[in-house]
Amino acid sequence: MKVDESELEEIAKQESEKTGISTAKLIKYYKDTNRIDVLLEEKLLVFLKRTTRQMKLMPTKKLKRKRIKKNDE
């Protein structure tokens, strides 16, 4: 997994519209300040959230099981 140059350009373009700073300056800034690493982390988190199966736990059921075991002892 990596951040492509095209992704970096797209992000810089969006930020450029908001801030008025040129896209080229933003891309240079991102590269100089290791912003690519932050973008990679964000991309990884999105991937993990999308591909990880979520489980719902019912704390009351677990609690009841513990009470039953304690009563059996």
mmCIF file as gemmi writes it, N, C-alpha and C atoms, coordinates in Angstrom:
data_model
loop_
_atom_site.group_PDB
_atom_site.id
_atom_site.type_symbol
_atom_site.label_atom_id
_atom_site.label_alt_id
_atom_site.label_comp_id
_atom_site.label_asym_id
_atom_site.label_entity_id
_atom_site.label_seq_id
_atom_site.pdbx_PDB_ins_code
_atom_site.Cartn_x
_atom_site.Cartn_y
_atom_site.Cartn_z
_atom_site.occupancy
_atom_site.B_iso_or_equiv
_atom_site.pdbx_formal_charge
_atom_site.auth_seq_id
_atom_site.auth_asym_id
_atom_site.pdbx_PDB_model_num
ATOM 1 N N . MET Axp A 1 ? 0.851 -1.162 0 1 0 ? 1 A 1
ATOM 2 C CA . MET Axp A 1 ? 0 0 0 1 0 ? 1 A 1
ATOM 3 C C . MET Axp A 1 ? 0.905 1.235 0 1 0 ? 1 A 1
ATOM 4 N N . LYS Axp A 2 ? 0.541 2.184 -0.832 1 0 ? 2 A 1
ATOM 5 C CA . LYS Axp A 2 ? 1.31 3.422 -0.898 1 0 ? 2 A 1
ATOM 6 C C . LYS Axp A 2 ? 0.42 4.558 -1.369 1 0 ? 2 A 1
ATOM 7 N N . VAL Axp A 3 ? 0.908 5.767 -1.194 1 0 ? 3 A 1
ATOM 8 C CA . VAL Axp A 3 ? 0.215 6.956 -1.662 1 0 ? 3 A 1
ATOM 9 C C . VAL Axp A 3 ? 0.821 7.315 -3.015 1 0 ? 3 A 1
ATOM 10 N N . ASP Axp A 4 ? 0.011 7.238 -4.052 1 0 ? 4 A 1
ATOM 11 C CA . ASP Axp A 4 ? 0.473 7.551 -5.405 1 0 ? 4 A 1
ATOM 12 C C . ASP Axp A 4 ? 0.597 9.058 -5.6 1 0 ? 4 A 1
ATOM 13 N N . GLU Axp A 5 ? 1.388 9.419 -6.573 1 0 ? 5 A 1
ATOM 14 C CA . GLU Axp A 5 ? 1.567 10.834 -6.92 1 0 ? 5 A 1
ATOM 15 C C . GLU Axp A 5 ? 0.223 11.46 -7.303 1 0 ? 5 A 1
ATOM 16 N N . SER Axp A 6 ? -0.618 10.695 -7.987 1 0 ? 6 A 1
ATOM 17 C CA . SER Axp A 6 ? -1.922 11.231 -8.399 1 0 ? 6 A 1
ATOM 18 C C . SER Axp A 6 ? -2.811 11.516 -7.19 1 0 ? 6 A 1
ATOM 19 N N . GLU Axp A 7 ? -2.731 10.671 -6.156 1 0 ? 7 A 1
ATOM 20 C CA . GLU Axp A 7 ? -3.505 10.914 -4.935 1 0 ? 7 A 1
ATOM 21 C C . GLU Axp A 7 ? -3.008 12.173 -4.225 1 0 ? 7 A 1
ATOM 22 N N . LEU Axp A 8 ? -1.704 12.328 -4.199 1 0 ? 8 A 1
ATOM 23 C CA . LEU Axp A 8 ? -1.104 13.502 -3.585 1 0 ? 8 A 1
ATOM 24 C C . LEU Axp A 8 ? -1.524 14.769 -4.327 1 0 ? 8 A 1
ATOM 25 N N . GLU Axp A 9 ? -1.542 14.702 -5.648 1 0 ? 9 A 1
ATOM 26 C CA . GLU Axp A 9 ? -1.966 15.84 -6.464 1 0 ? 9 A 1
ATOM 27 C C . GLU Axp A 9 ? -3.436 16.179 -6.221 1 0 ? 9 A 1
ATOM 28 N N . GLU Axp A 10 ? -4.273 15.147 -6.086 1 0 ? 10 A 1
ATOM 29 C CA . GLU Axp A 10 ? -5.704 15.375 -5.851 1 0 ? 10 A 1
ATOM 30 C C . GLU Axp A 10 ? -5.934 16.053 -4.497 1 0 ? 10 A 1
ATOM 31 N N . ILE Axp A 11 ? -5.228 15.598 -3.489 1 0 ? 11 A 1
ATOM 32 C CA . ILE Axp A 11 ? -5.359 16.202 -2.16 1 0 ? 11 A 1
ATOM 33 C C . ILE Axp A 11 ? -4.861 17.645 -2.191 1 0 ? 11 A 1
ATOM 34 N N . ALA Axp A 12 ? -3.743 17.869 -2.846 1 0 ? 12 A 1
ATOM 35 C CA . ALA Axp A 12 ? -3.191 19.221 -2.964 1 0 ? 12 A 1
ATOM 36 C C . ALA Axp A 12 ? -4.15 20.133 -3.725 1 0 ? 12 A 1
ATOM 37 N N . LYS Axp A 13 ? -4.794 19.605 -4.737 1 0 ? 13 A 1
ATOM 38 C CA . LYS Axp A 13 ? -5.755 20.396 -5.514 1 0 ? 13 A 1
ATOM 39 C C . LYS Axp A 13 ? -6.928 20.825 -4.63 1 0 ? 13 A 1
ATOM 40 N N . GLN Axp A 14 ? -7.443 19.886 -3.837 1 0 ? 14 A 1
ATOM 41 C CA . GLN Axp A 14 ? -8.558 20.209 -2.94 1 0 ? 14 A 1
ATOM 42 C C . GLN Axp A 14 ? -8.158 21.259 -1.903 1 0 ? 14 A 1
ATOM 43 N N . GLU Axp A 15 ? -6.979 21.092 -1.325 1 0 ? 15 A 1
ATOM 44 C CA . GLU Axp A 15 ? -6.494 22.057 -0.339 1 0 ? 15 A 1
ATOM 45 C C . GLU Axp A 15 ? -6.202 23.404 -0.982 1 0 ? 15 A 1
ATOM 46 N N . SER Axp A 16 ? -5.719 23.386 -2.209 1 0 ? 16 A 1
ATOM 47 C CA . SER Axp A 16 ? -5.426 24.616 -2.931 1 0 ? 16 A 1
ATOM 48 C C . SER Axp A 16 ? -6.681 25.458 -3.115 1 0 ? 16 A 1
ATOM 49 N N . GLU Axp A 17 ? -7.788 24.799 -3.419 1 0 ? 17 A 1
ATOM 50 C CA . GLU Axp A 17 ? -9.057 25.508 -3.594 1 0 ? 17 A 1
ATOM 51 C C . GLU Axp A 17 ? -9.513 26.152 -2.286 1 0 ? 17 A 1
ATOM 52 N N . LYS Axp A 18 ? -9.244 25.487 -1.171 1 0 ? 18 A 1
ATOM 53 C CA . LYS Axp A 18 ? -9.663 26.004 0.135 1 0 ? 18 A 1
ATOM 54 C C . LYS Axp A 18 ? -8.76 27.134 0.623 1 0 ? 18 A 1
ATOM 55 N N . THR Axp A 19 ? -7.445 26.992 0.38 1 0 ? 19 A 1
ATOM 56 C CA . THR Axp A 19 ? -6.483 27.92 0.976 1 0 ? 19 A 1
ATOM 57 C C . THR Axp A 19 ? -5.951 28.981 0.028 1 0 ? 19 A 1
ATOM 58 N N . GLY Axp A 20 ? -6.027 28.731 -1.264 1 0 ? 20 A 1
ATOM 59 C CA . GLY Axp A 20 ? -5.482 29.677 -2.229 1 0 ? 20 A 1
ATOM 60 C C . GLY Axp A 20 ? -3.987 29.489 -2.48 1 0 ? 20 A 1
ATOM 61 N N . ILE Axp A 21 ? -3.379 28.49 -1.842 1 0 ? 21 A 1
ATOM 62 C CA . ILE Axp A 21 ? -1.966 28.176 -2.062 1 0 ? 21 A 1
ATOM 63 C C . ILE Axp A 21 ? -1.868 27.306 -3.301 1 0 ? 21 A 1
ATOM 64 N N . SER Axp A 22 ? -0.845 27.511 -4.096 1 0 ? 22 A 1
ATOM 65 C CA . SER Axp A 22 ? -0.735 26.755 -5.348 1 0 ? 22 A 1
ATOM 66 C C . SER Axp A 22 ? -0.549 25.26 -5.074 1 0 ? 22 A 1
ATOM 67 N N . THR Axp A 23 ? -1.035 24.465 -6.003 1 0 ? 23 A 1
ATOM 68 C CA . THR Axp A 23 ? -0.945 23.008 -5.893 1 0 ? 23 A 1
ATOM 69 C C . THR Axp A 23 ? 0.512 22.561 -5.828 1 0 ? 23 A 1
ATOM 70 N N . ALA Axp A 24 ? 1.362 23.158 -6.634 1 0 ? 24 A 1
ATOM 71 C CA . ALA Axp A 24 ? 2.78 22.787 -6.662 1 0 ? 24 A 1
ATOM 72 C C . ALA Axp A 24 ? 3.441 23.036 -5.307 1 0 ? 24 A 1
ATOM 73 N N . LYS Axp A 25 ? 3.128 24.176 -4.678 1 0 ? 25 A 1
ATOM 74 C CA . LYS Axp A 25 ? 3.693 24.482 -3.364 1 0 ? 25 A 1
ATOM 75 C C . LYS Axp A 25 ? 3.209 23.492 -2.315 1 0 ? 25 A 1
ATOM 76 N N . LEU Axp A 26 ? 1.948 23.137 -2.381 1 0 ? 26 A 1
ATOM 77 C CA . LEU Axp A 26 ? 1.401 22.182 -1.418 1 0 ? 26 A 1
ATOM 78 C C . LEU Axp A 26 ? 2.042 20.803 -1.584 1 0 ? 26 A 1
ATOM 79 N N . ILE Axp A 27 ? 2.227 20.367 -2.824 1 0 ? 27 A 1
ATOM 80 C CA . ILE Axp A 27 ? 2.857 19.065 -3.067 1 0 ? 27 A 1
ATOM 81 C C . ILE Axp A 27 ? 4.282 19.072 -2.511 1 0 ? 27 A 1
ATOM 82 N N . LYS Axp A 28 ? 5.015 20.144 -2.766 1 0 ? 28 A 1
ATOM 83 C CA . LYS Axp A 28 ? 6.38 20.251 -2.236 1 0 ? 28 A 1
ATOM 84 C C . LYS Axp A 28 ? 6.355 20.227 -0.714 1 0 ? 28 A 1
ATOM 85 N N . TYR Axp A 29 ? 5.427 20.953 -0.117 1 0 ? 29 A 1
ATOM 86 C CA . TYR Axp A 29 ? 5.292 20.978 1.34 1 0 ? 29 A 1
ATOM 87 C C . TYR Axp A 29 ? 4.989 19.582 1.879 1 0 ? 29 A 1
ATOM 88 N N . TYR Axp A 30 ? 4.056 18.873 1.252 1 0 ? 30 A 1
ATOM 89 C CA . TYR Axp A 30 ? 3.7 17.515 1.687 1 0 ? 30 A 1
ATOM 90 C C . TYR Axp A 30 ? 4.915 16.601 1.652 1 0 ? 30 A 1
ATOM 91 N N . LYS Axp A 31 ? 5.698 16.704 0.61 1 0 ? 31 A 1
ATOM 92 C CA . LYS Axp A 31 ? 6.88 15.85 0.479 1 0 ? 31 A 1
ATOM 93 C C . LYS Axp A 31 ? 7.96 16.224 1.497 1 0 ? 31 A 1
ATOM 94 N N . ASP Axp A 32 ? 8.14 17.507 1.715 1 0 ? 32 A 1
ATOM 95 C CA . ASP Axp A 32 ? 9.182 17.965 2.642 1 0 ? 32 A 1
ATOM 96 C C . ASP Axp A 32 ? 8.858 17.666 4.102 1 0 ? 32 A 1
ATOM 97 N N . THR Axp A 33 ? 7.581 17.618 4.449 1 0 ? 33 A 1
ATOM 98 C CA . THR Axp A 33 ? 7.179 17.439 5.849 1 0 ? 33 A 1
ATOM 99 C C . THR Axp A 33 ? 6.681 16.028 6.159 1 0 ? 33 A 1
ATOM 100 N N . ASN Axp A 34 ? 6.93 15.096 5.26 1 0 ? 34 A 1
ATOM 101 C CA . ASN Axp A 34 ? 6.506 13.7 5.445 1 0 ? 34 A 1
ATOM 102 C C . ASN Axp A 34 ? 4.991 13.556 5.607 1 0 ? 34 A 1
ATOM 103 N N . ARG Axp A 35 ? 4.26 14.451 5.007 1 0 ? 35 A 1
ATOM 104 C CA . ARG Axp A 35 ? 2.783 14.367 5.024 1 0 ? 35 A 1
ATOM 105 C C . ARG Axp A 35 ? 2.325 13.072 4.343 1 0 ? 35 A 1
ATOM 106 N N . ILE Axp A 36 ? 3.159 12.548 3.464 1 0 ? 36 A 1
ATOM 107 C CA . ILE Axp A 36 ? 2.834 11.305 2.766 1 0 ? 36 A 1
ATOM 108 C C . ILE Axp A 36 ? 2.66 10.171 3.771 1 0 ? 36 A 1
ATOM 109 N N . ASP Axp A 37 ? 3.477 10.168 4.833 1 0 ? 37 A 1
ATOM 110 C CA . ASP Axp A 37 ? 3.343 9.136 5.861 1 0 ? 37 A 1
ATOM 111 C C . ASP Axp A 37 ? 1.993 9.223 6.568 1 0 ? 37 A 1
ATOM 112 N N . VAL Axp A 38 ? 1.545 10.438 6.85 1 0 ? 38 A 1
ATOM 113 C CA . VAL Axp A 38 ? 0.247 10.64 7.496 1 0 ? 38 A 1
ATOM 114 C C . VAL Axp A 38 ? -0.876 10.179 6.567 1 0 ? 38 A 1
ATOM 115 N N . LEU Axp A 39 ? -0.76 10.52 5.297 1 0 ? 39 A 1
ATOM 116 C CA . LEU Axp A 39 ? -1.768 10.103 4.322 1 0 ? 39 A 1
ATOM 117 C C . LEU Axp A 39 ? -1.803 8.584 4.196 1 0 ? 39 A 1
ATOM 118 N N . LEU Axp A 40 ? -0.65 7.954 4.263 1 0 ? 40 A 1
ATOM 119 C CA . LEU Axp A 40 ? -0.576 6.499 4.201 1 0 ? 40 A 1
ATOM 120 C C . LEU Axp A 40 ? -1.255 5.875 5.422 1 0 ? 40 A 1
ATOM 121 N N . GLU Axp A 41 ? -1.04 6.442 6.594 1 0 ? 41 A 1
ATOM 122 C CA . GLU Axp A 41 ? -1.704 5.948 7.807 1 0 ? 41 A 1
ATOM 123 C C . GLU Axp A 41 ? -3.215 6.071 7.682 1 0 ? 41 A 1
ATOM 124 N N . GLU Axp A 42 ? -3.683 7.205 7.182 1 0 ? 42 A 1
ATOM 125 C CA . GLU Axp A 42 ? -5.122 7.406 7 1 0 ? 42 A 1
ATOM 126 C C . GLU Axp A 42 ? -5.691 6.395 6.012 1 0 ? 42 A 1
ATOM 127 N N . LYS Axp A 43 ? -4.958 6.155 4.949 1 0 ? 43 A 1
ATOM 128 C CA . LYS Axp A 43 ? -5.384 5.191 3.932 1 0 ? 43 A 1
ATOM 129 C C . LYS Axp A 43 ? -5.456 3.782 4.532 1 0 ? 43 A 1
ATOM 130 N N . LEU Axp A 44 ? -4.484 3.432 5.36 1 0 ? 44 A 1
ATOM 131 C CA . LEU Axp A 44 ? -4.467 2.128 6.016 1 0 ? 44 A 1
ATOM 132 C C . LEU Axp A 44 ? -5.646 1.973 6.973 1 0 ? 44 A 1
ATOM 133 N N . LEU Axp A 45 ? -5.947 3.007 7.737 1 0 ? 45 A 1
ATOM 134 C CA . LEU Axp A 45 ? -7.08 2.942 8.657 1 0 ? 45 A 1
ATOM 135 C C . LEU Axp A 45 ? -8.405 2.762 7.917 1 0 ? 45 A 1
ATOM 136 N N . VAL Axp A 46 ? -8.563 3.461 6.82 1 0 ? 46 A 1
ATOM 137 C CA . VAL Axp A 46 ? -9.78 3.31 6.009 1 0 ? 46 A 1
ATOM 138 C C . VAL Axp A 46 ? -9.888 1.877 5.502 1 0 ? 46 A 1
ATOM 139 N N . PHE Axp A 47 ? -8.776 1.332 5.029 1 0 ? 47 A 1
ATOM 140 C CA . PHE Axp A 47 ? -8.758 -0.047 4.541 1 0 ? 47 A 1
ATOM 141 C C . PHE Axp A 47 ? -9.118 -1.028 5.651 1 0 ? 47 A 1
ATOM 142 N N . LEU Axp A 48 ? -8.527 -0.868 6.81 1 0 ? 48 A 1
ATOM 143 C CA . LEU Axp A 48 ? -8.801 -1.785 7.926 1 0 ? 48 A 1
ATOM 144 C C . LEU Axp A 48 ? -10.249 -1.702 8.383 1 0 ? 48 A 1
ATOM 145 N N . LYS Axp A 49 ? -10.796 -0.505 8.452 1 0 ? 49 A 1
ATOM 146 C CA . LYS Axp A 49 ? -12.196 -0.353 8.851 1 0 ? 49 A 1
ATOM 147 C C . LYS Axp A 49 ? -13.124 -1.008 7.843 1 0 ? 49 A 1
ATOM 148 N N . ARG Axp A 50 ? -12.763 -0.912 6.568 1 0 ? 50 A 1
ATOM 149 C CA . ARG Axp A 50 ? -13.61 -1.457 5.512 1 0 ? 50 A 1
ATOM 150 C C . ARG Axp A 50 ? -13.547 -2.98 5.468 1 0 ? 50 A 1
ATOM 151 N N . THR Axp A 51 ? -12.405 -3.557 5.799 1 0 ? 51 A 1
ATOM 152 C CA . THR Axp A 51 ? -12.226 -4.996 5.617 1 0 ? 51 A 1
ATOM 153 C C . THR Axp A 51 ? -12.331 -5.811 6.912 1 0 ? 51 A 1
ATOM 154 N N . THR Axp A 52 ? -12.367 -5.155 8.048 1 0 ? 52 A 1
ATOM 155 C CA . THR Axp A 52 ? -12.431 -5.872 9.317 1 0 ? 52 A 1
ATOM 156 C C . THR Axp A 52 ? -13.884 -6.148 9.682 1 0 ? 52 A 1
ATOM 157 N N . ARG Axp A 53 ? -14.11 -7.366 10.113 1 0 ? 53 A 1
ATOM 158 C CA . ARG Axp A 53 ? -15.459 -7.751 10.522 1 0 ? 53 A 1
ATOM 159 C C . ARG Axp A 53 ? -15.689 -7.287 11.949 1 0 ? 53 A 1
ATOM 160 N N . GLN Axp A 54 ? -16.812 -6.659 12.173 1 0 ? 54 A 1
ATOM 161 C CA . GLN Axp A 54 ? -17.143 -6.175 13.502 1 0 ? 54 A 1
ATOM 162 C C . GLN Axp A 54 ? -18.002 -7.204 14.219 1 0 ? 54 A 1
ATOM 163 N N . MET Axp A 55 ? -17.764 -7.324 15.506 1 0 ? 55 A 1
ATOM 164 C CA . MET Axp A 55 ? -18.55 -8.241 16.321 1 0 ? 55 A 1
ATOM 165 C C . MET Axp A 55 ? -19.247 -7.438 17.411 1 0 ? 55 A 1
ATOM 166 N N . LYS Axp A 56 ? -20.491 -7.787 17.673 1 0 ? 56 A 1
ATOM 167 C CA . LYS Axp A 56 ? -21.209 -7.142 18.763 1 0 ? 56 A 1
ATOM 168 C C . LYS Axp A 56 ? -21.199 -8.092 19.947 1 0 ? 56 A 1
ATOM 169 N N . LEU Axp A 57 ? -20.775 -7.584 21.057 1 0 ? 57 A 1
ATOM 170 C CA . LEU Axp A 57 ? -20.751 -8.375 22.274 1 0 ? 57 A 1
ATOM 171 C C . LEU Axp A 57 ? -21.859 -7.898 23.192 1 0 ? 57 A 1
ATOM 172 N N . MET Axp A 58 ? -22.49 -8.859 23.82 1 0 ? 58 A 1
ATOM 173 C CA . MET Axp A 58 ? -23.549 -8.534 24.761 1 0 ? 58 A 1
ATOM 174 C C . MET Axp A 58 ? -22.982 -8.701 26.174 1 0 ? 58 A 1
ATOM 175 N N . PRO Axp A 59 ? -22.617 -7.61 26.828 1 0 ? 59 A 1
ATOM 176 C CA . PRO Axp A 59 ? -21.974 -7.717 28.139 1 0 ? 59 A 1
ATOM 177 C C . PRO Axp A 59 ? -22.85 -8.403 29.186 1 0 ? 59 A 1
ATOM 178 N N . THR Axp A 60 ? -24.153 -8.29 29.069 1 0 ? 60 A 1
ATOM 179 C CA . THR Axp A 60 ? -25.023 -8.91 30.077 1 0 ? 60 A 1
ATOM 180 C C . THR Axp A 60 ? -24.981 -10.429 29.972 1 0 ? 60 A 1
ATOM 181 N N . LYS Axp A 61 ? -24.887 -10.973 28.775 1 0 ? 61 A 1
ATOM 182 C CA . LYS Axp A 61 ? -24.802 -12.416 28.615 1 0 ? 61 A 1
ATOM 183 C C . LYS Axp A 61 ? -23.514 -12.954 29.229 1 0 ? 61 A 1
ATOM 184 N N . LYS Axp A 62 ? -22.43 -12.253 29.022 1 0 ? 62 A 1
ATOM 185 C CA . LYS Axp A 62 ? -21.158 -12.678 29.573 1 0 ? 62 A 1
ATOM 186 C C . LYS Axp A 62 ? -21.206 -12.616 31.103 1 0 ? 62 A 1
ATOM 187 N N . LEU Axp A 63 ? -21.812 -11.598 31.632 1 0 ? 63 A 1
ATOM 188 C CA . LEU Axp A 63 ? -21.942 -11.441 33.067 1 0 ? 63 A 1
ATOM 189 C C . LEU Axp A 63 ? -22.765 -12.584 33.661 1 0 ? 63 A 1
ATOM 190 N N . LYS Axp A 64 ? -23.848 -12.969 33.018 1 0 ? 64 A 1
ATOM 191 C CA . LYS Axp A 64 ? -24.679 -14.064 33.503 1 0 ? 64 A 1
ATOM 192 C C . LYS Axp A 64 ? -23.896 -15.372 33.536 1 0 ? 64 A 1
ATOM 193 N N . ARG Axp A 65 ? -23.072 -15.613 32.533 1 0 ? 65 A 1
ATOM 194 C CA . ARG Axp A 65 ? -22.269 -16.832 32.507 1 0 ? 65 A 1
ATOM 195 C C . ARG Axp A 65 ? -21.313 -16.875 33.694 1 0 ? 65 A 1
ATOM 196 N N . LYS Axp A 66 ? -20.716 -15.755 34.021 1 0 ? 66 A 1
ATOM 197 C CA . LYS Axp A 66 ? -19.795 -15.703 35.156 1 0 ? 66 A 1
ATOM 198 C C . LYS Axp A 66 ? -20.54 -15.988 36.45 1 0 ? 66 A 1
ATOM 199 N N . ARG Axp A 67 ? -21.734 -15.462 36.603 1 0 ? 67 A 1
ATOM 200 C CA . ARG Axp A 67 ? -22.526 -15.685 37.823 1 0 ? 67 A 1
ATOM 201 C C . ARG Axp A 67 ? -22.891 -17.147 37.963 1 0 ? 67 A 1
ATOM 202 N N . ILE Axp A 68 ? -23.242 -17.781 36.845 1 0 ? 68 A 1
ATOM 203 C CA . ILE Axp A 68 ? -23.595 -19.2 36.889 1 0 ? 68 A 1
ATOM 204 C C . ILE Axp A 68 ? -22.396 -20.028 37.302 1 0 ? 68 A 1
ATOM 205 N N . LYS Axp A 69 ? -21.238 -19.737 36.777 1 0 ? 69 A 1
ATOM 206 C CA . LYS Axp A 69 ? -20.024 -20.478 37.131 1 0 ? 69 A 1
ATOM 207 C C . LYS Axp A 69 ? -19.702 -20.296 38.6 1 0 ? 69 A 1
ATOM 208 N N . LYS Axp A 70 ? -19.859 -19.091 39.148 1 0 ? 70 A 1
ATOM 209 C CA . LYS Axp A 70 ? -19.566 -18.843 40.548 1 0 ? 70 A 1
ATOM 210 C C . LYS Axp A 70 ? -20.545 -19.593 41.445 1 0 ? 70 A 1
ATOM 211 N N . ASN Axp A 71 ? -21.786 -19.681 41.042 1 0 ? 71 A 1
ATOM 212 C CA . ASN Axp A 71 ? -22.799 -20.392 41.834 1 0 ? 71 A 1
ATOM 213 C C . ASN Axp A 71 ? -22.559 -21.892 41.815 1 0 ? 71 A 1
ATOM 214 N N . ASP Axp A 72 ? -21.982 -22.434 40.741 1 0 ? 72 A 1
ATOM 215 C CA . ASP Axp A 72 ? -21.708 -23.855 40.636 1 0 ? 72 A 1
ATOM 216 C C . ASP Axp A 72 ? -20.561 -24.253 41.559 1 0 ? 72 A 1
ATOM 217 N N . GLU Axp A 73 ? -19.69 -23.355 41.888 1 0 ? 73 A 1
ATOM 218 C CA . GLU Axp A 73 ? -18.505 -23.675 42.706 1 0 ? 73 A 1
ATOM 219 C C . GLU Axp A 73 ? -18.827 -23.86 44.126 1 0 ? 73 A 1
